[in-house]
């Protein structure tokens, strides 16, 4: 796994631990803690993780205020186990 892919997978695992397993996140949220990567790189990498079964696309995300936020990705159990093998 490339360093970029590993960093994105770790970020998704961190988000899951902070917000719960059922939450999905936009590319902007995923990239918030990864300033070294462009949004295009985040998008490509998260889609690659989804093709490998480590992330899952989700539609119909909402903000905390109840506004429609679009779509995003969440980490799968397979992805979480790859990111946190000791968990």
Residue pairs with C-beta under 8 A, 6 or more apart in sequence:
1 9
4 37
4 41
4 45
5 45
5 48
5 49
7 34
7 37
8 30
8 34
8 37
8 42
8 45
8 46
8 49
9 49
9 54
9 55
9 75
9 79
9 82
9 83
10 83
11 30
11 33
11 34
12 25
12 30
12 46
12 49
12 54
12 55
12 73
12 74
12 75
12 79
12 83
13 75
13 79
13 80
13 83
13 84
14 33
15 23
15 25
15 29
15 30
15 75
16 23
16 74
16 75
16 80
19 25
21 74
21 75
21 80
22 74
23 74
24 56
24 58
24 61
24 71
24 72
24 73
24 74
25 61
25 72
25 73
25 74
26 61
26 69
26 70
26 71
26 72
27 39
27 42
27 43
27 46
27 72
27 73
28 39
29 72
30 42
30 46
30 72
30 73
31 37
31 39
31 42
34 42
37 45
46 55
46 73
49 55
49 73
49 79
50 56
50 57
50 73
53 76
53 78
53 79
54 75
54 76
54 78
54 79
54 82
54 83
55 73
55 74
55 75
55 76
55 79
56 73
56 74
56 75
56 76
57 71
57 72
57 73
58 71
58 72
58 73
58 74
59 71
60 68
60 71
61 68
61 69
61 70
61 71
61 72
62 68
62 69
63 69
75 83
80 87
81 87
